[in-house]
Structures are given as structure tokens and as C-alpha cells.
């Protein structure tokens, strides 16, 4: 192994999060954290779901540091699931270094011994979502779903999302800056921030998943100051009452429930409003008669509630939209970040497919296992075809012809490829890539047929 670049060690500060996959929601424990470090999480999950680890966080931290001392060179993200240390085997399911690509763009070895290490210890809540109900006349309305974070349901979601631009790192940095400004008592009359994020773009690009994953990631990273997280996903359509003028009151009731959660300063609260255009339709359109007049009351109620809760440092409002032109300009102005999320490029598609193939090889649906090169490794050899690169080049070709498909569709295609063209317990990687190529062709054929019917 070549010499480790010293410059990387001096600037490459690493975060390590250690999590236990247990049934309890609380508490999230923190071992060590450096606020100035670029983030690279190392998560540890307890084996088994029924019994929570009783190990002290200091003992876990000590054992993990010993593990890192034995394996101090890593090449990007890495996960340990088996341990020589009996203590880790009893108390830990996995230890993962993640998010190195957010700070280290080119693949290179990272020397953990010269990095600042930040450790996070957390428990995964396995209870699933609960419903938040509102009473309207004689009815009970399911107004939102509520998760206690970090949730087992969202474990791994962050890593599965692939984007071409630095969307993930920008969102993380945004929230950290908002907290810093609050901690330093920056005068919000002079410098304003509202803790509102708007992700917009076509359907199927992962906007809602990114919001959920961001809430999960930040709950783990900020476990030193918040014992747990709360994610409230508002059902926008349910807040429109069949009773005239009642919709605005329902919005107010929903935010009153959210205010109760925010009052708990041990909790970091995320409010997710999916398809926010449903609640914030342009008031100009309402006045012109193209939207129901009750929608004006809803928009006013939403804006008022955002203005009321933004003074709290432990809340972040995450919103998504497929149709931004319908959103009231006053709401758009309140969004600190307005990030477009579009269909993935060929490079991002390659990463998505590569992760799918790795999973199928791990589960031995694709067998025997074959080594696939990353796009960066293909670039380094000039995309020259040989026995080592042949399969990866074929995957690159399939990725290019998949451009235009959404991330949601891309994640389905390996399943459809197997269902339609393989139908066997195992398949070689050559056979699977051929089936995947056929599945891509079929997807575009079906889209053409659907568009010709319109």
C-alpha cells in the first residue's frame, strides 16, 4: 500500500455514529462529537431486536476505538458486521463509516489515525409510525404520520439516495448553520433564516425519501444535544375540510400539536409537508377563481404557523413539490433553500445500478460474485475493454440508455428484470445485465404507448 497523503489526514476529520437496533425509541446516546468536522458516520447496531444493549456508552466507545486502531486505513465508506471482540459481537450489529464521498471527492485512502474522530451512539426505534388525528365535526381525520427517530424503517435510506450535485452535503450544512446562528444568538432581524427547505422537481426523484433520510441523519448527528428526533409527515389533502371555512382551523390545530412536540427541548422536530402546493396554493389563483376560496384561509394559516414556530431552534420544516408554479410566492420566499431534484444522470444511474447488483450478489440471486469497477475506476483506465472491465462497461452502456427514467423506476428495474426475463433462483451477472437491458427497453416502450394514448 502506498504512503497515505498527509494532507488528507490533516483536513479529513471523521464522524463516527454508533447505533443499536433495538425496540426502544429512547434514549439516543452520544459518545463524542466535534462540531467542526466534516461528517463521516460510523454506525453500530445491536444484534437482535428483542433485547436492548445494557452496555455503557463509554465501554462501546472504547471498543470501537480499539477496532479503528486495528483497521485505521479505509478507502471510503466501510461497514463492519462481524467482530473479533466478544463485547462488540454481543452489543453491536454493525459499524459503518459513511458519507466520506461528501468531503473526499476522489477515491483515496483515509488514515483514521490522523483524523479527528466524532462518535455517535444511538438506538433505532422499531415501533413504526403512529397516526396524528384531528377531530372535525363528527369525524376523525388522520392528519399526519408520526415517527420517533432514528427509526429502523429509515435505516440505510440516506445511503441509497444518489444525486449528481452536492444536494446532501448542502442540506446537512444548512441545518448545522441554522443551529450555529441560533447558538450564537445572531439577531434574526438583521440576518434572517426560517428553517424551511423546499425540494422541487418531477415525481419519482426521491424528494420525500430525501426529507425522511435527512431527518434521520440529523437526529443521529445531533444526538449530543437532542435525545431523539420527531418526524411529523403532514397529510396535506386531509387538512381540506368538507365544511366551508374549516380548513384553516384544521391547519392551526395540526400546528398546535406540532408546537407541543417543539416544547420538548430534548427533541429535534422535523415537519414534512409533502406536495406542499396542496396547502400553499397561490392566493392570486384563489382570487381569480381558479382555486377554492377556502384555500386562501389555508395559505394564511400555514404562513402564520411557520412564522410562529421558526423562532424555535429545534424545528426544521421540510417541504416537497411537483408543481412549484402553483405555490404562493410568500411561502417560496420563506424557504431558505429551494433545491431542484431532477432525474439522475447516467453517472448517478450507474451508481444506483451498481448498488442493486451488489445487493443481489450478496443475496446470491446473482451468482457467482463478480468484481465490478466503479465509474471512477473505468475513467482511470480510459474505458478500455478487457476481461476486468467488460461487465462494468456493459453496465455503463445500460446506464446511459436509462437516462430519463426516475430514481423510483430505476430501483424497480432489477426486480422487473428478474420477474420478466429470468424467473430462476440464481443467474449469472452476464445473464442479469442482459435482462436489465431488456427491462430498460420495455420501460421506454411502455412510456411511448402511454403517451400515445393521451
Number of C-alpha atoms within 10 A of each C-alpha: 4 5 6 13 12 12 9 17 18 12 14 23 22 29 28 27 31 30 27 28 29 24 19 19 22 17 15 26 23 25 20 19 20 14 13 10 16 21 27 26 26 27 25 29 25 23 20 16 15 10 13 16 18 7 13 9 18 13 13 19 19 12 16 21 15 13 17 15 12 9 12 16 14 15 11 18 14 14 13 15 14 13 15 8 12 11 13 24 15 14 21 27 21 22 26 20 22 22 22 23 15 15 16 15 9 9 12 13 19 23 20 19 13 17 18 20 23 24 25 26 27 30 28 29 26 20 15 15 17 13 14 18 15 19 12 16 9 6 9 11 17 16 24 23 17 18 22 25 33 30 28 21 16 20 15 12 16 20 11 16 18 22 21 14 11 12 15 18 15 14 18 16 13 16 18 17 13 18 16 14 17 17 10 8 9 13 10 12 7 7 8 13 18 22 25 23 23 24 24 22 18 15 17 18 24 22 27 22 16 23 27 24 23 21 28 28 21 20 28 29 27 19 26 18 16 22 21 27 28 23 30 26 24 24 21 19 13 17 26 22 17 10 10 11 16 17 24 22 17 22 25 17 16 18 20 14 14 19 17 9 21 20 12 12 15 15 21 25 29 30 23 26 23 23 23 26 22 22 28 25 23 23 24 14 17 15 13 10 10 11 15 15 16 17 23 24 19 26 25 17 21 19 16 12 17 17 12 12 20 16 14 16 19 24 27 22 21 28 24 26 23 19 15 19 12 17 21 20 15 14 20 17 12 19 19 15 19 16 17 15 22 19 21 22 18 19 18 20 28 23 20 20 20 20 15 19 21 16 13 20 19 13 11 15 19 21 16 12 15 15 10 18 17 17 18 13 14 17 11 10 10 9 16 12 14 9 6 13 19 15 19 22 20 16 23 23 14 22 23 15 15 23 17 14 18 19 21 13 15 22 16 12 20 21 14 19 21 20 13 12 15 16 10 9 10 18 19 15 19 13 14 22 20 16 21 24 21 17 23 22 14 14 17 15 11 11 10 11 10 10 8 8 6 5
